[in-house]
Amino acid sequence: MTRLVAQQKTLAAAVSLFLVIIVVGCGQELGEPTSSLVLLPSDVFLDIRTRIEGNDPSTKAAADSLRAIAEAQLAVPIVTPLDKRATPPSGDKHDYVSRAPYFWPNPDTPDGLPYVKRDGEVYEENRTGTDFVARNTMEETVLILAQAYYFLGDERYAARAVAQIRAWFLDPETQMNPHLEYSQGVPGIMEGSEWGTIDMWRWSVMLDTIRLLDPSPSWSTTDRDSLAHWLLRYSEWLEDSELGTRAGLMWNNHGTFLDAQRAAIALYAGDSESARDILERAWHVRIDHGIEGDGRQRYELERTRSFGYSSFNLRAYYTLAALAESVGVDLWNRVAEDGSGLAAATRFLANYTDPAQDWPYLDIRFDRADLLPVLRWAYVAYEDEEWLEAARRLPDYTRVASAWPGRNVDLYHAFLPR
């Protein structure tokens, strides 16, 4: 057992007490948004913060990097949906707008319409003038500064994260309307699509980082209640709208992350029963149905970036499992009759961190390092060095692993063993 895992186990009781203190200190009431982390690993987070506060040399480099990134993020302007140049079809700038990234101007028509699909190839112009950049900036601000506040204890970070949350979700003058009717539209074909819910794939983790703000005087009970109300309206759209319903019928990563969003929102709003129902169904509809007995993810292998999307969807599966753990449902270790499950899916992909193993499916931008964040998560979730060893088989592992995590949902990975 690793030193990190041993620390996690010995600190578990302290974590529980710590979270109770947060809840009581914030005037938490039954049914209100919860303060306890439900997706991110509470014990790992507390261990990291304890080591930082104790000036443990093992955390210094990562803590210094986090502080530098947080300081830079303080200088990033607050963004809102009103910043975009594009006007939504509704005429209301509060409506979120984005375009499907893999659709390109039609080379056979004078005006380029209707756009044509080139799966896996991003047409960067689709991101200009829309909410894509602002939404990404909003998420980065919250993910970076909320975690920096928790780990480093600087109230400036919390205050800035709160200002960004209020601007995007809570202020009537600037807030986003709680729907995605115009997300991932395709010029010449449709104003919005069922693919649009994937734009918000990081929101499950973002909600957990927002919980880290609860001790801050900048983040009030009213703020938490108002955010929960906004999220519930958004979740109703995910469940009841035509586009949301169609998204729920998708078998690939779109459907997996949609279930993760809905479950995370239910948990944030204190509705554990609904979350449990979503997550139990997700075992059958997403995990058991989507993973073959040998661990292949059938629907991701159909894509032109089959390894990248298999890694991405495995992250979505892990998100479901971490959320389910908080309501007493074990998806980490559940195995279907044919042997499919999360461990099988992880092991299948982990074989290909070895440069001697050729990936047998199409991937136009194949990169073995796409799996690194999930393998690090597996190391924490399963408390098994097998997954860390698999990661270390990656070509140029030392350089890749020493870089700051490429996705800010994984900031805490910078403090994990290399």
C-alpha positions as CSV (number, residue, x, y, z in Angstrom):
1,M,0.0,0.0,0.0
2,T,1.4,3.4,-0.9
3,R,2.2,6.1,1.6
4,L,-0.5,8.3,0.1
5,V,-3.2,5.6,0.5
6,A,-2.2,5.0,4.1
7,Q,-2.5,8.7,4.8
8,Q,-6.0,8.7,3.2
9,K,-7.2,5.9,5.4
10,T,-5.9,7.4,8.6
11,L,-7.4,10.8,7.8
12,A,-10.9,9.5,6.9
13,A,-12.3,10.2,10.3
14,A,-10.8,13.6,10.4
15,V,-12.4,14.4,7.0
16,S,-15.8,13.5,8.3
17,L,-15.5,15.8,11.3
18,F,-14.1,18.6,9.1
19,L,-17.0,18.4,6.7
20,V,-19.5,18.4,9.6
21,I,-17.9,21.5,11.0
22,I,-18.3,23.2,7.5
23,V,-22.0,22.3,7.4
24,V,-22.7,23.5,10.9
25,G,-20.6,26.6,10.5
26,C,-22.5,27.6,7.3
27,G,-26.0,27.2,8.9
28,Q,-26.7,24.2,6.6
29,E,-30.3,22.9,6.8
30,L,-31.8,19.6,5.7
31,G,-32.6,19.7,2.0
32,E,-30.3,22.6,1.3
33,P,-27.3,22.3,-1.0
34,T,-24.7,20.1,0.7
35,S,-21.2,21.1,1.7
36,S,-19.7,17.6,1.7
37,L,-17.6,16.7,-1.3
38,V,-19.4,14.0,-3.4
39,L,-17.1,13.6,-6.4
40,L,-13.6,14.8,-5.5
41,P,-11.8,12.6,-3.0
42,S,-12.3,14.3,0.4
43,D,-9.5,12.4,2.1
44,V,-7.0,13.2,-0.6
45,F,-7.9,16.8,-0.5
46,L,-7.6,17.1,3.3
47,D,-4.3,15.2,3.2
48,I,-2.9,17.6,0.5
49,R,-4.0,20.7,2.5
50,T,-2.6,19.3,5.7
51,R,0.7,18.7,4.1
52,I,0.8,22.2,2.6
53,E,-0.1,23.8,5.9
54,G,2.7,21.7,7.5
55,N,5.2,22.9,5.0
56,D,5.8,19.4,3.8
57,P,8.6,19.6,1.2
58,S,6.7,17.1,-1.1
59,T,4.0,19.7,-1.8
60,K,6.1,22.8,-2.2
61,A,6.6,22.7,-6.0
62,A,2.9,21.9,-6.7
63,A,1.7,24.5,-4.2
64,D,3.9,27.2,-5.7
65,S,2.6,26.3,-9.2
66,L,-1.0,26.4,-8.0
67,R,-0.4,29.8,-6.3
68,A,1.1,31.2,-9.5
69,I,-1.8,30.0,-11.6
70,A,-4.3,31.3,-9.1
71,E,-2.7,34.7,-9.0
72,A,-2.8,34.9,-12.8
73,Q,-6.4,33.9,-12.8
74,L,-7.3,36.8,-10.5
75,A,-6.4,39.1,-13.4
76,V,-8.8,37.4,-15.8
77,P,-11.9,39.5,-16.3
78,I,-15.2,38.3,-15.1
79,V,-17.2,36.8,-18.1
80,T,-20.9,36.5,-18.8
81,P,-23.1,35.2,-21.6
82,L,-23.6,38.8,-22.6
83,D,-20.0,39.0,-23.8
84,K,-20.6,37.0,-27.0
85,R,-20.9,38.7,-30.4
86,A,-23.4,36.2,-31.7
87,T,-27.1,36.9,-31.1
88,P,-29.1,33.8,-30.3
89,P,-32.1,32.9,-32.5
90,S,-34.3,34.0,-29.6
91,G,-32.8,37.5,-29.6
92,D,-32.0,37.1,-25.9
93,K,-28.2,37.4,-25.2
94,H,-28.8,35.5,-21.9
95,D,-29.3,32.3,-24.0
96,Y,-26.2,30.1,-24.3
97,V,-24.9,29.7,-27.9
98,S,-22.3,27.4,-29.3
99,R,-21.6,25.5,-32.5
100,A,-20.8,21.8,-33.1
101,P,-17.0,21.7,-33.4
102,Y,-16.7,19.0,-36.0
103,F,-18.9,20.7,-38.7
104,W,-17.2,22.6,-41.5
105,P,-18.3,24.9,-44.3
106,N,-19.6,23.0,-47.3
107,P,-17.0,23.1,-50.1
108,D,-19.7,22.4,-52.7
109,T,-21.9,25.5,-52.1
110,P,-21.2,29.2,-52.6
111,D,-22.3,30.1,-49.0
112,G,-20.8,27.1,-47.3
113,L,-24.3,25.9,-46.2
114,P,-25.2,23.5,-44.9
115,Y,-22.1,22.7,-42.9
116,V,-20.7,19.1,-43.3
117,K,-19.3,16.8,-40.6
118,R,-15.7,15.9,-40.3
119,D,-15.7,13.9,-37.1
120,G,-12.8,14.6,-34.8
121,E,-11.5,17.6,-36.8
122,V,-12.2,20.9,-34.9
123,Y,-13.2,23.9,-37.0
124,E,-11.9,26.6,-34.8
125,E,-14.0,29.3,-36.4
126,N,-17.1,27.6,-34.8
127,R,-15.9,28.8,-31.4
128,T,-15.5,32.5,-32.3
129,G,-18.3,34.9,-31.4
130,T,-20.2,32.3,-29.3
131,D,-20.3,31.5,-25.6
132,F,-17.6,28.8,-25.9
133,V,-14.6,30.9,-24.8
134,A,-16.5,32.7,-22.0
135,R,-18.0,29.5,-20.6
136,N,-14.6,27.9,-20.6
137,T,-13.1,30.9,-18.8
138,M,-15.9,30.8,-16.2
139,E,-15.2,27.2,-15.5
140,E,-11.5,27.7,-15.3
141,T,-11.9,30.6,-12.9
142,V,-14.1,28.5,-10.5
143,L,-12.1,25.3,-10.8
144,I,-8.8,27.0,-10.2
145,L,-9.7,29.6,-7.6
146,A,-12.0,27.5,-5.5
147,Q,-9.4,24.7,-5.2
148,A,-6.6,27.3,-4.6
149,Y,-8.8,28.8,-1.8
150,Y,-9.2,25.4,-0.2
151,F,-5.5,24.4,-0.5
152,L,-3.9,27.8,0.1
153,G,-6.4,29.6,2.3
154,D,-6.4,32.9,0.5
155,E,-9.8,34.7,0.7
156,R,-9.0,36.7,-2.5
157,Y,-9.3,33.4,-4.4
158,A,-12.7,32.6,-3.0
159,A,-14.0,36.2,-3.5
160,R,-13.1,36.1,-7.2
161,A,-14.6,32.7,-7.7
162,V,-17.8,33.8,-6.1
163,A,-17.9,37.0,-8.2
164,Q,-17.7,34.8,-11.3
165,I,-20.4,32.3,-10.1
166,R,-22.7,35.2,-9.4
167,A,-22.1,36.8,-12.8
168,W,-22.8,33.6,-14.8
169,F,-25.6,32.0,-12.7
170,L,-27.1,34.4,-10.2
171,D,-27.2,38.1,-11.3
172,P,-30.4,38.7,-13.3
173,E,-28.6,41.3,-15.4
174,T,-25.9,38.9,-16.7
175,Q,-26.9,35.3,-15.9
176,M,-27.2,32.5,-18.4
177,N,-30.8,31.3,-19.0
178,P,-31.0,27.7,-17.7
179,H,-31.3,25.8,-21.0
180,L,-29.2,24.7,-24.0
181,E,-31.6,25.2,-26.9
182,Y,-28.8,26.8,-29.0
183,S,-25.8,24.7,-27.9
184,Q,-23.8,23.0,-30.6
185,G,-25.9,24.3,-33.4
186,V,-24.9,23.5,-37.0
187,P,-25.2,26.4,-39.6
188,G,-27.7,25.6,-42.3
189,I,-29.1,22.6,-40.4
190,M,-30.2,23.3,-36.8
191,E,-30.0,26.0,-34.2
192,G,-29.1,23.6,-31.4
193,S,-28.5,19.9,-31.1
194,E,-28.7,17.1,-28.6
195,W,-24.8,17.1,-28.6
196,G,-24.9,20.5,-26.9
197,T,-25.1,19.1,-23.3
198,I,-21.5,17.9,-23.6
199,D,-20.3,21.5,-23.5
200,M,-21.0,21.3,-19.7
201,W,-19.1,18.1,-19.0
202,R,-17.0,19.8,-16.4
203,W,-19.9,21.0,-14.3
204,S,-20.1,17.9,-12.2
205,V,-16.6,18.6,-10.9
206,M,-17.2,22.3,-10.8
207,L,-20.1,21.8,-8.4
208,D,-17.8,20.0,-6.0
209,T,-15.2,22.7,-6.2
210,I,-18.0,25.2,-5.4
211,R,-18.6,23.3,-2.2
212,L,-15.0,24.1,-1.2
213,L,-16.1,27.8,-1.0
214,D,-18.7,27.2,1.8
215,P,-16.4,28.3,4.6
216,S,-15.7,31.6,2.8
217,P,-17.5,34.7,4.1
218,S,-17.8,35.7,0.4
219,W,-20.2,32.8,-0.3
220,S,-23.5,33.1,1.5
221,T,-26.3,30.7,2.2
222,T,-28.5,32.8,-0.2
223,D,-25.9,32.3,-2.9
224,R,-25.9,28.5,-2.4
225,D,-29.7,28.4,-2.4
226,S,-30.0,30.5,-5.5
227,L,-27.4,28.4,-7.4
228,A,-29.3,25.2,-6.4
229,H,-32.5,26.8,-7.7
230,W,-30.8,27.7,-11.0
231,L,-29.4,24.2,-11.4
232,L,-32.7,22.5,-10.7
233,R,-34.3,24.6,-13.5
234,Y,-31.5,23.6,-15.8
235,S,-31.8,19.9,-14.8
236,E,-35.5,20.1,-15.6
237,W,-34.6,21.3,-19.1
238,L,-32.2,18.4,-19.4
239,E,-34.9,15.9,-18.5
240,D,-38.0,17.4,-20.1
241,S,-37.0,19.3,-23.3
242,E,-36.8,17.8,-26.7
243,L,-33.1,18.3,-27.0
244,G,-32.4,17.1,-23.5
245,T,-34.5,14.0,-24.1
246,R,-32.6,13.2,-27.3
247,A,-29.3,13.7,-25.5
248,G,-30.4,11.1,-22.9
249,L,-31.0,8.6,-25.7
250,M,-27.3,8.9,-26.9
251,W,-25.2,5.8,-26.0
252,N,-21.8,7.4,-26.0
253,N,-20.0,9.9,-23.8
254,H,-22.7,12.5,-24.4
255,G,-25.3,10.3,-22.5
256,T,-22.8,9.4,-19.8
257,F,-21.9,13.0,-19.0
258,L,-25.5,14.0,-19.1
259,D,-26.4,11.4,-16.4
260,A,-23.4,12.7,-14.4
261,Q,-24.6,16.3,-14.7
262,R,-28.1,15.3,-13.5
263,A,-26.9,13.2,-10.6
264,A,-24.4,15.9,-9.5
265,I,-27.2,18.6,-9.6
266,A,-29.5,16.4,-7.5
267,L,-26.8,15.8,-4.9
268,Y,-26.0,19.5,-4.8
269,A,-29.7,20.3,-4.2
270,G,-29.8,17.6,-1.4
271,D,-31.9,15.1,-3.3
272,S,-30.0,11.9,-2.7
273,E,-33.0,9.7,-3.7
274,S,-33.2,11.2,-7.2
275,A,-29.4,11.0,-7.6
276,R,-29.5,7.3,-6.5
277,D,-32.2,6.5,-9.1
278,I,-30.2,8.2,-11.9
279,L,-27.0,6.4,-10.9
280,E,-28.6,3.0,-10.6
281,R,-30.1,3.4,-14.0
282,A,-26.8,4.6,-15.3
283,W,-25.2,1.2,-14.4
284,H,-27.6,-0.5,-16.8
285,V,-27.9,2.1,-19.5
286,R,-24.4,3.5,-19.6
287,I,-21.9,1.1,-18.0
288,D,-23.2,-2.4,-18.6
289,H,-24.7,-1.5,-22.0
290,G,-21.7,0.5,-23.1
291,I,-18.8,-1.8,-22.1
292,E,-18.1,-5.2,-23.6
293,G,-17.0,-8.1,-21.6
294,D,-13.4,-7.5,-22.6
295,G,-13.6,-3.8,-21.6
296,R,-14.0,-2.3,-25.0
297,Q,-16.4,0.7,-25.2
298,R,-18.5,-0.1,-28.2
299,Y,-19.8,3.3,-29.0
300,E,-16.6,5.2,-28.6
301,L,-14.8,2.8,-31.0
302,E,-17.1,4.1,-33.8
303,R,-15.5,7.5,-33.6
304,T,-12.5,8.8,-35.6
305,R,-10.7,9.4,-32.3
306,S,-11.6,6.1,-30.7
307,F,-8.8,6.0,-28.1
308,G,-9.3,9.7,-27.1
309,Y,-13.1,9.2,-26.8
310,S,-12.7,5.9,-24.9
311,S,-10.5,7.6,-22.4
312,F,-12.9,10.6,-22.2
313,N,-16.0,8.3,-21.7
314,L,-14.1,6.3,-19.0
315,R,-13.7,9.6,-17.2
316,A,-17.4,10.0,-17.4
317,Y,-17.9,6.5,-16.1
318,Y,-15.6,7.3,-13.2
319,T,-17.6,10.4,-12.5
320,L,-20.8,8.3,-12.2
321,A,-19.0,5.9,-9.8
322,A,-17.7,8.6,-7.6
323,L,-21.1,10.3,-7.4
324,A,-22.7,6.9,-6.7
325,E,-20.3,6.2,-3.8
326,S,-21.7,9.2,-2.0
327,V,-25.2,7.6,-2.0
328,G,-24.1,4.1,-1.0
329,V,-24.0,2.6,-4.5
330,D,-20.8,0.8,-5.6
331,L,-20.2,1.1,-9.3
332,W,-16.5,0.9,-9.0
333,N,-16.5,-2.9,-8.3
334,R,-19.8,-4.0,-9.9
335,V,-19.3,-6.5,-12.6
336,A,-21.9,-7.6,-15.2
337,E,-22.5,-11.3,-16.2
338,D,-20.2,-10.9,-19.2
339,G,-17.4,-9.5,-17.1
340,S,-17.9,-5.9,-18.1
341,G,-17.4,-3.1,-15.6
342,L,-15.1,-0.1,-14.9
343,A,-12.1,-2.2,-14.0
344,A,-12.4,-4.1,-17.2
345,A,-12.7,-0.9,-19.2
346,T,-9.7,0.6,-17.5
347,R,-7.6,-2.5,-17.9
348,F,-8.4,-2.7,-21.6
349,L,-7.2,0.8,-22.3
350,A,-4.3,0.6,-19.9
351,N,-2.8,-2.1,-22.1
352,Y,-2.1,0.6,-24.7
353,T,0.0,2.8,-22.5
354,D,2.7,0.4,-23.6
355,P,4.3,1.7,-26.8
356,A,4.8,-1.8,-28.0
357,Q,1.0,-2.3,-28.2
358,D,-0.6,-0.8,-31.3
359,W,-4.1,0.6,-31.0
360,P,-6.2,-1.5,-33.4
361,Y,-8.9,1.1,-34.1
362,L,-9.0,4.4,-36.0
363,D,-7.8,7.4,-34.1
364,I,-6.7,10.4,-36.2
365,R,-4.9,12.1,-33.3
366,F,-3.9,9.1,-31.3
367,D,-2.2,10.0,-28.0
368,R,-1.6,7.4,-25.3
369,A,-1.3,10.2,-22.7
370,D,-5.1,10.8,-23.1
371,L,-5.5,8.0,-20.5
372,L,-3.1,9.5,-17.9
373,P,-5.7,11.5,-15.9
374,V,-8.0,8.4,-15.6
375,L,-5.2,6.1,-14.6
376,R,-4.2,8.6,-11.8
377,W,-7.9,8.7,-10.7
378,A,-7.9,4.8,-10.8
379,Y,-4.9,4.8,-8.5
380,V,-6.7,6.9,-6.0
381,A,-10.1,5.2,-6.3
382,Y,-8.9,1.6,-6.3
383,E,-5.9,2.2,-4.0
384,D,-3.9,0.0,-6.3
385,E,-0.4,0.8,-7.7
386,E,-1.3,-1.3,-10.8
387,W,-2.8,1.8,-12.4
388,L,0.1,4.1,-11.5
389,E,2.5,1.5,-13.0
390,A,0.4,1.4,-16.2
391,A,0.7,5.2,-16.4
392,R,4.5,5.0,-16.0
393,R,4.6,2.8,-19.2
394,L,3.6,5.9,-21.2
395,P,6.3,7.2,-23.6
396,D,8.1,10.2,-22.1
397,Y,6.1,9.7,-18.9
398,T,8.5,11.8,-16.7
399,R,8.0,14.9,-18.8
400,V,4.2,14.4,-19.3
401,A,3.5,13.6,-15.6
402,S,5.6,16.5,-14.3
403,A,3.6,19.0,-16.3
404,W,0.7,20.8,-14.6
405,P,-2.5,18.8,-15.2
406,G,-3.8,19.7,-18.7
407,R,-7.4,19.9,-17.5
408,N,-8.2,22.0,-14.4
409,V,-10.7,19.4,-13.2
410,D,-7.5,17.5,-12.3
411,L,-5.6,20.1,-10.4
412,Y,-5.1,18.0,-7.3
413,H,-3.3,15.4,-9.5
414,A,-0.3,17.7,-9.3
415,F,0.1,16.6,-5.7
416,L,-0.2,12.8,-6.4
417,P,2.9,10.6,-6.6
418,R,4.6,10.6,-10.0
